[in-house]
Amino acid sequence: MATYPVVNKETGEQKEVILSVDDWSQWKDDNPDWQRDWSDPSTCPSNGETGDPRAKIYKSHPGWKEVMNGVKKAAPTNKSITQQY
């Protein structure tokens, strides 16, 4: 089930609709006065992350950099590893 924040086009009333993804299209057709509310970025579909993914891995898993340094030493000619780590 997914939660869809919606807003009434005429009254400005806001609410959340909990539906399966399959039922969302039908709900929109049945409720033309309501539209998806995109004003809150936390409810927008996205991965929600920006920046370098390696930096996030290093921060959340402190030993990862040492692991990749070991891989880099074991495969010194692999440019996909040596250029990134």
Contacts in CASP RR format, 6 or more apart in sequence:
PFRMAT RR
TARGET T0000
AUTHOR 0000-0000-0000
METHOD contacts of the structure
MODEL  1
MATYPVVNKETGEQKEVILSVDDWSQWKDDNPDWQRDWSDPSTCPSNGET
GDPRAKIYKSHPGWKEVMNGVKKAAPTNKSITQQY
1 18 0 8 1.000
1 19 0 8 1.000
1 20 0 8 1.000
2 18 0 8 1.000
2 19 0 8 1.000
2 20 0 8 1.000
2 21 0 8 1.000
2 24 0 8 1.000
3 16 0 8 1.000
3 17 0 8 1.000
3 18 0 8 1.000
3 43 0 8 1.000
4 16 0 8 1.000
4 17 0 8 1.000
4 18 0 8 1.000
4 19 0 8 1.000
4 24 0 8 1.000
4 27 0 8 1.000
4 36 0 8 1.000
5 14 0 8 1.000
5 15 0 8 1.000
5 16 0 8 1.000
5 36 0 8 1.000
5 37 0 8 1.000
5 40 0 8 1.000
5 43 0 8 1.000
6 14 0 8 1.000
6 15 0 8 1.000
6 16 0 8 1.000
6 17 0 8 1.000
6 31 0 8 1.000
6 34 0 8 1.000
6 35 0 8 1.000
6 36 0 8 1.000
6 37 0 8 1.000
7 13 0 8 1.000
7 14 0 8 1.000
7 34 0 8 1.000
7 35 0 8 1.000
7 36 0 8 1.000
7 37 0 8 1.000
7 39 0 8 1.000
8 14 0 8 1.000
8 33 0 8 1.000
8 34 0 8 1.000
9 33 0 8 1.000
9 34 0 8 1.000
9 35 0 8 1.000
10 33 0 8 1.000
14 37 0 8 1.000
17 27 0 8 1.000
17 34 0 8 1.000
19 27 0 8 1.000
28 34 0 8 1.000
37 43 0 8 1.000
38 44 0 8 1.000
49 56 0 8 1.000
54 84 0 8 1.000
54 85 0 8 1.000
57 64 0 8 1.000
58 64 0 8 1.000
58 65 0 8 1.000
65 85 0 8 1.000
68 81 0 8 1.000
68 85 0 8 1.000
69 85 0 8 1.000
71 81 0 8 1.000
71 85 0 8 1.000
72 81 0 8 1.000
72 82 0 8 1.000
72 85 0 8 1.000
75 81 0 8 1.000
75 82 0 8 1.000
76 82 0 8 1.000
END
